[in-house]
Amino acid sequence: MLSRKKLELLERWESARAVQDKRVLTAFRKVRRELFVLPEYQDQAYVDEPLPILAGQTISQPSTVVLMLDALEVKEGHTVLEIGAGSGYNAALLGVLVGEKGKVITTEIIPELVKFAKDNLKNAGMTNVAVVKTDGSTGYMKGAPYDRIICTAAAPRIPKVLVDQLKEQGVLLIPVGSGYVQRMVRARKIKGKLEAENLGDYVFVPLTGEFGQ
């Protein structure tokens, strides 16, 4: 039984035709966001706003998450790299989208969040998602190349190392900018180079690590 607030979000997105890939909404229905927030915020799991997690980080608001996943164009069987596991929620949704034949690798640089994400994903029953403690700003070469790469923190520029780890025709989604507001960039790799487009302004925590802020 879905909560009233969760249903309200789904109805709002559907009526506004905000999401093109209906599989994203199916994933949102399936994954319980309340498993990925702190206990004191579980009653706010489906309020459309970011919530604090651990180590001064946040879980993005539901609308931002579904719009990003819609823009990423994830298909069943894809191998996806996520940079910034956070609570593991976005990775869980990606796990549903790639299906049993796909794989999600999500990196996290903060040890406290590595354990948090692993525990949450286990509780949610996700078996095709791996959490790796590493500097995600450098990607994760062991799993490359990737069909899709998504970054959930703002980088000052697109790290070339991520482009190198992306498959030809692959899609990279990343917030870019060092100020309070960043632009969401979706880029497709064509003949070894990125063809990028701006999807609008967003606010994200800064990416840390070698190629971070």
Secondary structure, DSSP 8 states (H G I E B T S, - for coil): ---HHHHHHHHHHHHHT--S-HHHHHHHHHS-GGGGS-GGGGGGTTSSS-EE-STT-EE--HHHHHHHHHHHT--TT-EEEEE--TTSHHHHHHHHHH-TT-EEEEEES-HHHHHHHHHHHHHTT--SEEEEES-GGG--GGG-SEEEEEESSBBSS--HHHHHTEEEEEEEEEEE-SSSSEEEEEEEEETTEEEEEEEEEE---B--STT--
